[in-house]
Amino acid sequence: MSRPPRPGRPPLWLLGIAIGFLVALWVLREALMPFFVAMVLAYLLLPLVERLARRVRRPLAVLSILAVAGGLLALVLWLLVPWLLDQLGRLVDSVPVWRGAIEARVGPWLQNHPWIAQKLREGIEAFDPMVLVTGLRNAGVGLLQWFLRAVSLVLVPVILYFLLMDGHLALKALEGLIPPRHRERVGRMAAEIHRRLGGYIRGQVGVALAMSVLQGIGLAVLGVPYAWLLGLVAGFSNFVPYSPYITALPPALLLLGLGGAGALKLLGAVVVFAVIQKAEALYFTPVWVGRSSNLHPLEVLLAVLAFGFAFGLLGLVFAVPLMIVVKVAFEELRRDYKDLAWFRGE
């Protein structure tokens, strides 16, 4: 004899499981990185798979899209990696020249301010070599961790295949675990989150490519060394809102300064950078992302600060997607609040 369903609030153990699941995600965040990467790629490729699956069987559609995407990625790497290595090699070769330029500019200034030179000498004499040893040891551990992460990324294509192939089945299985009285509401929230996240990720990739090209052109016109490399950094660091102001502009100004550029040229670099960033904020992001995230710039800034402080680099990268989830949940709670008899004055 089946037990009749018990009405009321969810049991406390269910809340405990949810909290434990979130804690496990945080503890295993490094190991789960391939899943996060595969999910981002799935959002990019899913519309193509769905369109092709209307004409051919889904396994063939998934394999075809993955083959084309893999071929394009291999072509980009084949063209990009040698260029990047060449740029980095030139960067390393330029270090002695920059050192001489710094000494030529700073040396006379230090002679006129001997107390600063004295402080620098005292700092060098007080330097503990063990700090360098510890730093090298930590760097070795960091390199090992990055190697393990690179190895784990090999799993991304496998995970991506199963997400594109069976992701909708997994969602249906999860839907069956939701109480029937809440199923429609949770499904509506999940669909809205899925729509906003998909639009944000696909649009942001296009914005990153456009910003890379525009920044590269602008810096190249000004004669900034390694302009295209800096443009690439500026474009793709744009996934973390406001970060190009740190990752690209200061290096560009430094390279111009070491090359003997005057104040007018330095100001020109700042103006070009500001204009392109403003174009991104006023045109590219609203049009290409389509305002799908439905986030105000202040909400984006709050997300970057809050999730960055809480979760570090991963928090910065996933700040906007996490804020999208938070805002959809908040909008749902706001509707509940406005439906209260107390709010309506009844």
N, C-alpha and C positions, 0 to 999 in steps of 0.2 A: 504494500500500500504506500503510495507516494505521499511525502510530507507536504502539506500545503505551504505556499510561500508566506513568509512572515513580513508584514509591512513594517515600515519604520526606517530609521536611519541605517546607513551601512555600518556593519560591525567594526569595532576598533582594530581588529586584526587586519582588515582590509587597508585601513589607513597606514598601519605599520608596514605592510607589504609595499605600498606605494613609496613610503619614505625610504625603506630599505633598497628599493629599486633605484631611486635617485642617488642614494649614497653609493651604490655599486657602480653606477654610471660614472660618478666622480672619481672613485678609486681606480677604476679600470679605464680611465679616459685615454691613456696612452695606448693601451692594447686595442681599444675600440676605434682608434684613428682610421684604419682602413675602412671601417663601416661608415664613418662620417664622410670620408672622401667619396666612397661609392654612392652614398645617398645624394651628395651634391651632383655628381655626374649623372645619376639616374634622373634627377630633376631636369637636367639639360637635355637628355636623350629621350625621355619618356614621350613627349609629343610626337617625335618622329616615329617611334616604335608603334604608338597607337594608330597613327595615320597609315603606316605600311601594313599593320596587322589587319586592316580592313580588306586588303587585297590578297595577302598570303597568310599562311599559318603563322601563329605567333612565334614559335621557335625559330623559323626561318627569318622572320622580321627582326627579332632580337639579334641573331647572329649576323645578319646583313648590316644592321646599323653599327654593331660593335666592330665589324671588320672595316667599314668605311671610317669610323671614328679612329680606330687604331692606326689605319693607314695615314690619315691626316696628321695624327699626333707624331707618327714616325717621321713623316716628311718635315713637319715643323722642327722636330728635334734635330734632324739631319742638317737642316739649314741654320738653325739657331745655335746649337752647341758649339760648332767651330767658331762662329762669330763671337760668342760669349767668351770662349777661351782666349781668342785673340785680343778682345777688349781687356780682359783681366790681365793678360800677359803685358800688354802695353801699360796698364795701370801700375803693375809692379815695377816695370822698368823706369817709370817716371818718378818713383819715390825719391831716388837720390837727387834728381833735379829739383823736386819740391823742397827737399831738405835744404839745398843750397839757397833756394829762393826765400825760405823762411829765415834762415840765418842772415841773409843779406838785408832783409827787411827788419828783423827783430834785433839784430846785433847792435846797430847804432842806437836804437831806442833803449836797450838795456844799459849801454854805456852812459846814457844820460840819466838813467835811473838805477844807480848801483845797488840800492837797497833791495830792489826786486831780484837782481842777479844774485845777491847774497842769500836771499830766501830760497831761490832755486837750488843753489849749491848746498845749502843746509838740508833741503829736502832730499837731494840725491844722496848725500852722505848718510842720512838717517834711514835710507831705504833698506828694508830687511830682505835679503835674498830668498829667505824661506817663503816670502809672499809670492815670488815668481815660481818657486817650486810647487807650491800649493796650487797656483793658477794653472800651471802646466798639467798637474795631476787631474784637476777638475776638467781641463780641456780634453784630456784623454778619455775620461769617463763620458764627457759630452759627445765626443766623436763616436764612442762605442754605442751610445744610445741612439744617435742619428743613424748609425749603420743598421741597428736592429729595426729602426723605423722604416728605413729604406727597404729592408728585406720584407717587412710586413706589408709594404705597399704592393708587393707582388700579388697579394691576395685580392687586391682591389678589382681586377677584371672578373675574377670568379664571383665575388660578392655582387658586383654590378650585374652580371648575367642573371643571377637568381632574383635580384630585386626587380629587374625589368621583366623577367619571365613569370615570377610567382608572387610579386609584391602585392598585387590586388587580392590574391587568395589569402595571404597572411592578414591583410586588413579585414577581410570577411570573417576570418577565424576570431580575430580580436573583437569584432563587432558582436559576435555571439556571446561574449563574456559580459557585455554591458547589459544591465537590467533593462527589460523591455520599456519601462516607463521613461527611461532616460536615453533610449537608443536614438530617437530622432534628434534630440538636442545635441548629444555628443557627436552624432554624424554630421550635423550642420556645422558645428564648430570645427571638426576635423576637415571637412571640405573647404571651409573658409581659410584655415591655416594652410592647407595644401595649395590652394589657389594663390595666396599671397606669397608663400615661400617660393613656389615655382616661378611666378612672375619676377620676384626679386632676384633670384639666382640667375635666371636666363638674361634678364636685363642688365644685371651687374657685370656679367662677362662681356657683353657688348660695350658697356661704358668703359670697362678697363682697357679693351682694345683701342677704342677711339681716343681715350686719354693718353695712352702710350704713344700713338701716332702724333697727336697734337703737341704733346709735351716735347717729343723728340724733334719735331719740326721747329718749334719755337726756340728751343735751346740751341739747335744747330744753326739757326739764323743768327743768333747772338754770338756764335763762335765758342760755345761752351764745350770743353773737351769731354768726350764720352757722352755726347748729348743723347744718343739713341739708347745707350745703356741706362742713363738716368731717366729717360722717358719711359722705358719699360718698367723700371722700379716704381716710378710715380703712378703709372697706370694700374698696375696690379696690386700695389699697396693700398689702392683706393677701396679694396674690399674691407679694410678697416677704416671707417670714416675719419676724415681729417688727418690721417697719418701721412699723406704726401707732403704736408707742411714740415714734417720731420725727416722723412726718408729721402726726399729729392731736392727740396729747395736749399737747405744748408750745404750739402755737397756741391751743388751747382755754384753757389756763391763762393765757396772755398776754392774751387777750381778756377773760377774767374779771377779771384784775388791773387792766387799764386801765379797766374799767367800775366799779372800786371795790369789787369783791367781797372779802369777808372770808376769813380763813383757813379757816373751816368750809366755805364754799362751794367753795373751791379743793380742800379735802380731799374733798368730795363728788364733784367732777369726777373726781378720781383714783380714788376707789372705784368709781364707775359705770363708768369706762373699764376698770378691772382686772376687775370682775365680768363685763362683756361679753366681754372677751378670754379670760377663764377659761371662760366658756360656749362660746366658739368652740373652745377647745382640748379641752374635755371632752365636748362634745356634737356641735356642728355638723360639725366636721372628721371625727371618728370615724364619725358616722352618715351624713353626706351624701357624704363622700369615700369612706366605707366601708372605711377603712384599706387602700385599694387600693394606695397607694404603699408600704406595708409598711416605713415608715421610723420609727425612733425619734427623738424630739425632739432628742437629741444629734447624731444623724446629720444632721438638717435644719440644725442650727446649724453643724455642721462644713461642710456643703455651702455654706451662705450665706457663711461666712468664706472658704473656699478658693476657690470660683468667683468670689466678689465681688472678692477681691484679684487673682485671675488675669485676669479678663475685664471688670471694671468693672460698669457698670450692666446690661449684657446678662447677665453672670454672675450677678448678683443675681436677675434675672427668671427665668432658666432654671436656677437652682441646684437646685431640687427635681427637675425632669425629668431633668437630667443625673445627679443622684445616683441616681435610679431605674435608669437604664441601668447605672451603675457597680455598683449593688448586685446587679442581676440577673446581671451578668458575674461578680461575686465569689461569688455563691451557686453558680454553675455550676463555678467553679474549686474551691470548697470541696468539692463532691461528688467532683471528680477527686482531690483531696488525700486524702479519706477512703477512696477506692478503692485507694490505693497499698498495695502489699504491706508496705512499711515501716511505714505507719501502723497496719495491722492486725496487725503483729507476726509476719508470715509469713516 
